[in-house]
Amino acid sequence: MADLSTIHQPVLVRECVDLVTPALNRPDAVVVDCTLGLAGHAIAFLQAAPQARLVGIDRDEEALGMAAERMKRAGLAKRFVGVHAAFDEFSTVLDGLELNRVDVAFMDLGLSSLQIDETDRGFSYSRDAPLDMRMDTTQDFDAAQILSQYSESELTRIFREYGQERFSRPIARAIVRRRAIEPLKTSRQLSELVDQVVPKSHRAKGNPAKRVFQALRIEVNGELDKLKCTLPQIANRLSVGGRLVVESYHSLEDRTVKTFMAQGLNVDVPADLPVIPDDAQPFFEELTRGAIKADESEIERNSRSAPVRLRGVSLSRELPEHWRDRFDRSAEGGPQTTQHSHRKHDAEKKNDNNNHTGRRA
């Protein structure tokens, strides 16, 4: 277990506290931290809102144990409940706790400090480790299996979509060629392969493998699919005046959050309609006027805050029934598991074989 004294500070913690606490100033107010991690934000929320209770969700059992210990040390254990689950199990978690509505839902997307600093799961290209990348270590499928089983076209797709990697196809082709000789099992092997493929004259700042590692992590953990089906679950469980606050670190995450929030910030009618019905009025109120970004002092204090985009909305009125139904349908894809994606992958693999591609999917 990592040393709790070396844990990094949470990103934009003061800004996050300022966004969530106005909804927590009543007895037994409930805040759900959907990405508990090491409880940096969660502890700050409870300290700032002495009447509130917090439910912390995390799919990483080690992080949950450390977060519970930190809560205990801070004297907050009586107002804290930790749940081992992925955040797309949001509604299931609340049902299990007999909670119908919540006052705040908070998400700090991406990797926790624990996962970034760990040396044995292969999240980082700067340290040699097995290519695992699972946030939930009880999950079967890991990054090494993706590299050994996905077809060249599938690898190209995830590197392009999730990593926005310019050299997705050459990297995927090199992986397929290499695995015919030996499997890629460690972060150093993958990092060196990418280094050999990406031309030095076309490299962005930093390690050239950064985008490939990011894409693999997103694919292994089904992060974007889970986010898309979690946001509507949250909206359907917010109390009026309740708040949804999200920190994103990747443009695809931020776009997903921004698009979801925009649904409730705009009127739900054609542009030329002369009268706007009450149930077509906006139901979200923007709290951040776009995205809050880390300033220079925040980045200097914590370099991991550089790409953050912080957005927040409050529920200004009861959700219209048609929106509640729509959000229910949007959430029906969850809980998402990476196994769903991999079953699709298996079907594509079989299809490839039937088409005599000669490649393993």
C-alpha positions in Angstrom: 0.0 0.0 0.0 1.3 3.5 -0.9 2.5 5.9 1.7 -0.4 8.2 2.6 2.0 11.0 3.4 3.2 11.2 -0.2 -0.2 11.5 -1.8 -0.6 14.4 -4.3 -3.1 17.2 -3.7 -6.4 17.0 -5.5 -6.9 19.2 -8.6 -8.7 22.5 -8.2 -9.9 21.5 -4.8 -10.9 24.9 -3.6 -12.9 25.6 -6.8 -14.7 22.2 -6.5 -15.5 22.9 -2.8 -17.0 26.2 -3.8 -19.2 24.6 -6.4 -20.6 21.8 -4.3 -21.0 23.2 -0.8 -24.0 25.5 -1.5 -26.1 22.4 -2.1 -24.9 20.7 1.1 -26.0 23.2 3.7 -28.8 21.2 5.3 -29.0 18.2 7.7 -28.3 14.9 6.0 -27.4 16.3 2.6 -25.9 13.7 0.4 -22.9 14.1 -1.9 -21.8 11.2 -4.1 -18.1 11.2 -5.2 -18.3 8.9 -8.2 -14.5 8.7 -8.5 -13.4 8.5 -4.9 -9.7 7.7 -5.5 -7.7 8.6 -2.4 -10.6 10.9 -1.1 -8.7 14.2 -1.6 -11.8 16.0 -2.8 -14.2 13.9 -0.6 -12.4 14.9 2.6 -12.5 18.6 1.6 -16.2 18.4 0.9 -17.0 16.9 4.3 -14.8 19.3 6.1 -16.5 22.3 4.3 -20.1 20.8 4.8 -20.4 19.5 8.4 -24.0 18.4 7.9 -23.4 16.4 4.8 -22.9 12.6 4.3 -20.7 11.3 1.5 -21.0 8.1 -0.6 -17.7 7.3 -2.3 -17.7 5.0 -5.3 -14.5 3.5 -6.8 -13.7 0.4 -8.8 -10.2 0.1 -7.3 -10.4 -1.8 -4.1 -6.9 -0.7 -3.0 -8.0 3.0 -3.4 -11.2 2.3 -1.4 -9.2 0.9 1.5 -6.8 3.8 1.6 -9.6 6.3 1.3 -11.4 4.8 4.2 -8.2 5.0 6.3 -7.8 8.7 5.3 -11.4 9.4 6.3 -10.8 7.7 9.7 -7.7 9.8 10.3 -9.6 13.0 9.4 -12.4 12.1 11.9 -14.9 11.8 9.1 -15.6 8.0 9.0 -19.1 8.3 10.5 -20.3 10.5 7.6 -18.7 8.3 4.9 -19.7 5.1 3.1 -17.4 3.6 0.5 -18.7 1.3 -2.2 -16.7 -0.9 -4.6 -18.3 -0.3 -7.9 -17.8 1.4 -11.3 -19.5 4.8 -11.5 -21.9 3.6 -14.2 -23.5 1.5 -11.4 -24.6 4.9 -9.9 -28.3 4.0 -9.6 -27.7 0.5 -8.4 -25.4 1.9 -5.6 -28.1 4.4 -4.5 -30.8 1.8 -4.5 -28.6 -0.5 -2.3 -28.2 2.4 0.1 -32.0 3.3 -0.1 -31.2 6.7 -1.4 -33.7 8.1 -3.9 -32.2 11.6 -4.5 -28.8 13.2 -3.9 -27.7 16.8 -3.5 -24.4 16.6 -5.3 -22.7 14.2 -7.7 -19.0 14.8 -8.3 -16.7 13.2 -10.9 -12.9 13.5 -11.2 -12.3 11.6 -14.4 -9.1 9.8 -15.5 -6.5 8.2 -13.2 -6.2 8.7 -9.5 -2.8 9.6 -7.9 -2.6 6.1 -6.7 -2.9 4.6 -10.2 -0.5 7.2 -11.6 2.2 6.5 -9.0 1.8 2.7 -8.8 4.6 0.9 -10.6 3.0 -2.5 -11.2 -0.1 -1.9 -13.4 1.6 -0.3 -16.4 -0.4 2.9 -16.5 2.8 5.0 -16.9 5.2 4.9 -19.9 7.9 6.3 -17.6 8.2 3.1 -15.6 8.6 -0.5 -16.8 5.7 -2.7 -15.6 3.3 -5.4 -16.9 0.8 -4.0 -19.4 -2.2 -4.2 -17.2 -4.0 -0.8 -16.9 -7.1 -2.1 -15.2 -8.6 0.3 -12.7 -10.5 -2.7 -11.3 -8.1 -5.6 -10.8 -11.0 -8.1 -10.5 -11.7 -7.4 -14.2 -10.3 -10.1 -16.5 -9.3 -8.2 -19.7 -6.1 -6.1 -19.6 -3.9 -4.0 -22.0 -1.6 -6.9 -22.9 -4.6 -8.9 -24.2 -5.8 -6.0 -26.3 -2.3 -5.7 -27.9 -2.2 -9.5 -28.5 -5.8 -10.0 -29.8 -7.1 -6.8 -31.5 -6.8 -6.6 -35.3 -4.7 -3.9 -36.9 -7.9 -2.0 -37.8 -9.2 -2.2 -34.2 -5.9 -1.0 -32.8 -5.8 1.8 -35.3 -9.3 2.9 -34.3 -8.7 3.1 -30.6 -5.4 4.9 -31.0 -7.0 7.4 -33.3 -10.3 7.9 -31.4 -9.1 7.7 -27.8 -5.6 8.9 -28.2 -5.9 11.2 -31.2 -2.7 9.7 -32.3 -1.5 10.9 -35.7 0.5 7.8 -36.4 -2.2 5.3 -35.3 -2.0 3.0 -38.3 1.8 2.7 -38.5 1.9 2.0 -34.7 -0.9 -0.6 -35.0 0.9 -2.3 -38.0 4.2 -2.4 -36.0 2.4 -4.0 -33.0 0.9 -6.7 -35.2 4.3 -7.5 -36.8 6.0 -7.5 -33.4 3.5 -9.8 -31.7 4.0 -12.4 -34.5 7.6 -12.7 -33.1 7.1 -12.1 -29.4 4.2 -10.7 -27.3 4.2 -7.2 -26.0 3.9 -7.6 -22.2 5.6 -4.6 -20.6 5.2 -0.8 -20.7 8.9 -0.5 -21.8 8.4 -2.8 -24.8 5.4 -0.8 -26.0 7.1 2.6 -25.3 10.2 1.5 -27.3 8.1 0.3 -30.2 6.2 3.6 -30.4 9.5 5.5 -30.2 10.8 3.5 -33.2 7.7 4.2 -35.3 6.9 7.9 -34.7 9.3 10.2 -36.7 11.3 12.4 -34.5 10.5 15.4 -36.7 6.8 15.0 -36.1 6.7 14.5 -32.4 4.8 16.6 -29.9 6.3 17.6 -26.6 6.8 14.7 -24.2 7.0 11.0 -24.6 5.7 9.8 -28.1 3.9 6.9 -26.4 1.7 9.1 -24.3 -1.3 9.0 -26.6 -1.1 5.2 -27.1 -1.0 4.6 -23.4 -4.0 6.9 -22.9 -6.0 5.1 -25.6 -5.3 1.7 -24.2 -6.3 2.8 -20.7 -9.6 4.2 -22.0 -10.3 1.0 -24.0 -9.4 -1.4 -21.1 -11.7 0.4 -18.7 -14.5 1.4 -21.0 -14.2 4.9 -19.7 -16.2 6.9 -22.3 -19.0 4.4 -22.5 -19.4 4.4 -18.8 -19.3 8.2 -18.6 -22.1 8.4 -21.3 -24.4 6.2 -19.4 -23.6 7.6 -15.9 -24.4 11.2 -16.6 -28.2 10.6 -17.3 -28.4 8.4 -14.2 -27.1 11.2 -12.1 -29.5 13.7 -13.6 -32.4 11.5 -12.8 -31.4 11.2 -9.1 -30.5 14.9 -8.4 -32.7 16.9 -6.0 -34.0 20.2 -7.3 -31.1 22.6 -6.5 -28.7 19.6 -6.7 -25.4 19.9 -8.5 -23.4 17.9 -11.0 -19.7 18.9 -11.0 -17.2 17.2 -13.3 -13.4 17.4 -13.8 -12.2 16.1 -17.2 -8.6 15.7 -18.5 -9.2 14.5 -22.0 -11.0 16.3 -24.8 -13.3 13.4 -25.5 -14.3 13.3 -21.8 -14.9 17.1 -21.7 -16.9 17.0 -25.0 -19.1 14.2 -23.5 -19.7 16.2 -20.4 -20.3 19.5 -22.2 -22.8 17.9 -24.7 -24.7 16.3 -21.9 -25.0 19.5 -19.8 -26.0 21.5 -22.9 -29.2 19.4 -23.2 -30.5 21.0 -20.0 -29.1 24.5 -20.6 -31.1 25.2 -23.8 -34.8 25.3 -24.6 -36.1 22.1 -26.0 -38.1 23.5 -29.0 -37.6 24.4 -32.7 -35.9 27.8 -33.1 -39.0 29.3 -34.8 -41.6 28.3 -32.2 -43.3 31.6 -31.0 -44.2 30.4 -27.5 -42.0 28.1 -25.4 -44.0 25.6 -23.3 -43.1 25.3 -19.6 -41.8 21.8 -19.9 -39.5 22.8 -22.7 -37.7 25.4 -20.6 -34.1 24.7 -19.5 -33.7 22.5 -16.4 -30.0 23.0 -15.8 -28.4 26.3 -14.6 -24.7 26.7 -15.5 -22.4 27.2 -12.6 -19.1 27.7 -14.3 -19.7 29.7 -17.5 -17.8 27.3 -19.6 -14.9 25.3 -18.2 -12.7 26.4 -15.3 -9.0 25.7 -16.1 -6.0 25.5 -13.8 -4.0 28.7 -13.5 -0.3 29.0 -13.5 0.0 28.7 -9.7 -2.2 25.5 -9.7 -0.1 23.9 -12.4 3.1 24.8 -10.6 1.8 23.2 -7.5 0.4 20.2 -9.3 1.5 19.6 -12.8 -1.2 17.0 -13.3 -3.8 19.8 -13.3 -2.6 21.3 -16.6 -5.2 19.7 -18.9 -8.2 19.9 -16.4 -11.5 21.3 -17.5 -14.0 21.8 -14.6 -17.7 22.2 -15.4 -20.8 22.3 -13.2 -24.6 22.7 -13.4 -27.4 22.7 -10.9 -30.9 21.2 -11.4 -33.1 24.3 -11.5 -36.5 22.5 -11.5 -37.9 19.0 -11.6 -37.0 17.1 -14.7 -39.8 17.0 -17.3 -41.1 13.5 -17.6 -40.0 13.1 -21.2 -36.5 14.0 -20.3 -36.6 11.6 -17.4 -37.7 8.9 -19.8 -35.0 9.9 -22.3 -32.3 9.7 -19.6 -33.5 6.3 -18.5 -33.1 5.1 -22.1 -29.7 6.6 -22.3 -28.6 4.8 -19.1 -30.0 1.5 -20.2 -26.6 0.7 -21.8 -25.1 0.5 -18.3 -23.7 -0.7 -16.2 -21.1 -0.9 -19.0 -18.4 -3.5 -18.7 -15.3 -3.8 -20.8 -16.5 -7.4 -21.4 -19.4 -6.0 -23.5 -16.8 -4.3 -25.8 -14.8 -7.5 -25.9 -17.8 -9.6 -26.8 -18.2 -7.3 -29.8 -14.5 -7.7 -30.5 -14.9 -11.5 -30.4 -17.7 -11.2 -33.0 -15.5 -9.0 -35.2 -12.6 -11.4 -34.8 -14.8 -14.3 -36.0 -15.9 -12.1 -38.9 -12.3 -11.4 -39.8 -11.4 -15.1 -39.7 -14.4 -15.8 -42.0 -13.1 -13.2 -44.4 -9.6 -14.9 -44.3 -7.8 -11.8 -43.2 -5.1 -13.9 -41.6 -5.0 -11.7 -38.5 -6.1 -12.3 -34.9 -8.7 -9.9 -33.8 
